[in-house]
Amino acid sequence: MKALALACLMFPLASLAADLEATLTIKDHQFTPSELKVPAGKKIKLLVSNLDSTPEEFESHELNREKLVAGNGKVTIYVGPLAPGKYPFYGEFHDKTARGVIVAE
Amino acid sequence: MFGSAIIVFRESLEAALLIGIIAAATRGLAGRNLWLAIGIGAGLGGALVVAGLTETIADMAEGAGQELFNAAILGIAVLMLGWHNIWMATHGREMAAQAKSMGHAVKSGQREMSALAILIALAVLREGSETALFLYGLAAGDGSSRVSMLSGGLLGLAAGIGAGWVLYSGLARIPLRHFFTVTSALILFLAAGMAGQMARLLIQGDLIRPLASPLWDSSSLLPMDSFLGNLLHIFAGYEARPSGMQVLFYTLTFLVILFGMRWSRPRIPQAT
């Protein structure tokens, strides 16, 4: 019954895509760009591509997001709509070097 | 070494604590240890397969494969935890009172245990695949620090298992009278938290809308990366910046399981 209720919740709300895209690249356990500017109040389709051969985990408490990126892999992460402000993110597997921030303005 | 220990500890902690709670909550069920071992073993095997398939899974469903996969695992876990709690509301008291109808309890207990073994397998699979990937990355990486990083990983895994064991022995000390109340409450919060995580994943994959995002921000009061925030996140699904949809999933799951437990509780007071 709960599954049914959840399914009912999901269908009318399935969202329509007309997304702004932004790209982050991981190389040598570092994000490029390390500061990514995006418009506030819009949903962003964030493409993260990992040029390293080792896996990474994109993580941000501020964005409430967490996703594995396989070595030489690519993933899509939807974020926002964001209020204006700074949203730091990091790669959990190499959190000393893999750091960056999304600036919504 | 310390860094990799912490990462593996964090990844293994959730599964270890869940196993600790389930092991405690099924105290006295016949064949429990065997079922637990089957669950953990199947989960570890599955974790390696999933880790190997990470990219394939990620590319499925137009890039939302990872989210769908994990959300499905969480959904199944929520159903099983909910069912366990409702089952316990019916049988827990008679088990606690060492009821005469042991034959019946043992038989339905086997079905219960096999379901819980699946639950444990899924939890180990989910957390374990991330740990396996991380450790694989360390092993594949070059550099002389590899051995120390790997031993750090093993240390973290041992600490995670240790935490699960501490929780289990702590729960086992609770007097039988309050025991099922405590474990049921823990499982109720755990299930609601998992439902909230499920919503977060579906939003991240753009499969459902976040509604208000965030609904509140308590990150200055109780940040997610603080010890208490982390603990509450694991046990009760605490989020510093949840979206409205996460809170909705959480609350609905909590209420449905709670009412299920109330309704299935035996009406006739049992002789003690």
Interface residues (C-beta under 8 A of the other chain):
Chain A: M1 K2 A3 A5 L6 L9 M10 L13 A14 S15 A17 D19 K43 K45 S53 T54 P55 E56 E57 H61 E62 N64 R65 E66 K67 L68 V69 A70 G71 G73 K74 V75 T76 I77 Y78 G80 P81 E92 F93 D95 K96
Chain B: G3 I7 T54 E55 A58 E62 G63 A64 Q66 E67 G75 V78 L79 G82 E130 L133 F134 Y136 G137 L138 A140 G141 R200 L202 I203 Q204 G205 D206 L207 I208 R209 S213 P214 S219 P223 M224 D225 E239 A240 R241 P242 S243 L248 F249 L252 T253 V256
